[in-house]
Amino acid sequence: MRVLILGGDGYLGWPTAMSLAAQGHEVHVVDNYMRRNIAQKTQSEALIPLPNLQDRANIFHSLSNKKIGVTIGDIANYRILSKIFVAFQPEVVIHYAEQPSAPYSMMGFDEASETLNNNLNATMNCIWAVMEHAPDCHIVKLGTMGEYGTPNIDIEEGWLEIEHKGRKGKFLYPRAAGSLYHTTKVLDTDLLWFYVRTYGLRVTDLMQGPVYGLETDESEQDARLLPNFHYDDIFGTAVNRFLVQAVAGVPLTVYGKGGQVRGYLNLRDTLQCVELAMNSPAAKGELRILNQFTETFSINKLADTIQRVGNGMGLEVQIKSIPNPRKEAEDHYYNPSHSGLMELGLEPHYMTDDVVATMLEQVISYKDNIDVSKIMPRVGWK
Ligand code: USQ
């Protein structure tokens, strides 16, 4: 298939590009380096410095003989995206091109506005480029489990049947995001739903939980092909941060009571999920929503696991609750369903002790790169 990946330089975009190209798909990636620029501006550089996107594509080509086309450009500019669509005629567009950091979106007005404008314009332009230039193209969009928040009832996969005063209807599951970033994803979903029901687009919206891990089959060949792995307070997510903290000898930063439960998945499973969604496209006029995670656990449970495994390897891992910089429930009900991707054939890589040990070993090999001043949270939800 001709696959266009928006946000191809990102933690998920780059491994997805390599994985699909390795399987023989024709892949083109676009990126505006927004994450690299914000990381530089906020002193949040990744653990492993990586070549730019074109260089990575060249390295991948020299090792695999598979080509990945690259455009460095801003898809929030419709003319740029339009030109790519006309030239490439994608059959699938995988849309990762969003500012993904909740803390960055809560820094102040400028960062909130930048996040809102980038994320909504990217989605709007993706929709219009499909409508104008490739109406049969399947949009696979990365949403987030954070769209649902932590309601006191079971979370369904995107939709909820409601009986009200004797009548029944099906609605988007109620959403209550906990950051401006997560709210932009809610708005994306509404935008997609409007265009799907009005113009018959085919869309899969993947509600993904926090992803962890460093390596995929393709990056194993050459460290320059690794994804950008963040452990800072802006782009680092809980698991990746705790792994680095364990190696650096910094007590694991549990925010508040640590009863926050999330649905996690291995980076390798993100690749599987996107591919499964791509291989069985949504129907025309369907907004298919799939909850994308493989297991749920609390922050306390995560910290305990990393501490146990780390100590078994001779690290001295401590855990320390620090005041929660976010406004979120720290002790709550959480029961999201996630059968859709399993039914499509997902074979989960769970977070076993062996998986944690392997990730710790990988981080240990980059121990000298760790800058502990990047770890403590700098952004509060004030
Ligand atoms: N947390 C800690 N200590 C830390 C970091 C995080 O206790 O050092 C807690 C947070 O308070 C939160 C939970 O861990 O309760 C998850 O936080 P996170 O930073 O791992 O993830 P989040 O900010 O929610 O966002 C990440 C990605 C985002 C994606 C989302 C999926 O950055 O792009 O959409 O995970 S989800 O969380 O399901 O919405």
Boltz pocket constraint, residues with backbone or C-beta under 6 A from the ligand:
constraints:
  - pocket:
      binder: B
      contacts: [[A, 100], [A, 101], [A, 102], [A, 103], [A, 143], [A, 144], [A, 145], [A, 146], [A, 147], [A, 182], [A, 208], [A, 209], [A, 210], [A, 211], [A, 234], [A, 235], [A, 236], [A, 237], [A, 238], [A, 239], [A, 241], [A, 253], [A, 254], [A, 255], [A, 256], [A, 258], [A, 260], [A, 262], [A, 263], [A, 299], [A, 326], [A, 328], [A, 375]]
      max_distance: 6.0
